[in-house]
Amino acid sequence: MTSLFARIFRPRTHSEHLTFTVYTRVQCCCCHKALDLLKDYQRGYGFQITEVDIDADAELAAKYGNEVPVVAVNGKVRFRGVVNPALLERLLTAEGQENDVSPARVEES
């Protein structure tokens, strides 16, 4: 039970340096679910979201086809087809810790 409380009450990491690019299609319900989930996490972590409709670009449509949504974080593809909330949270925590330069973080090193 301790880990549950730790997850709920831990301080949020800073993720303003992250840009999530979501490759989508207009009539894609999985894409809408992924965007809704990312927007929920965006409120707590502060990262940027860019939405790209692959049907507007023939090259992207050929590259991603039916794999949408495809989510890239700072240019690296991290999710295809579905965004796993547990993996997303791990990613945000890890990225936030890598860029945390608070005095407490420096003393740990």
PyMOL commands that set and color helices and strands:
alter all, ss='L'
color gray80, all
select helices_A, chain A and resi 2-9+29-45+54-56+58-64+85-98+103-108
alter helices_A, ss='H'
color red, helices_A
select strands_A, chain A and resi 19-24+48-53+70-73+76-80
alter strands_A, ss='S'
color yellow, strands_A
deselect
rebuild
show_as cartoon
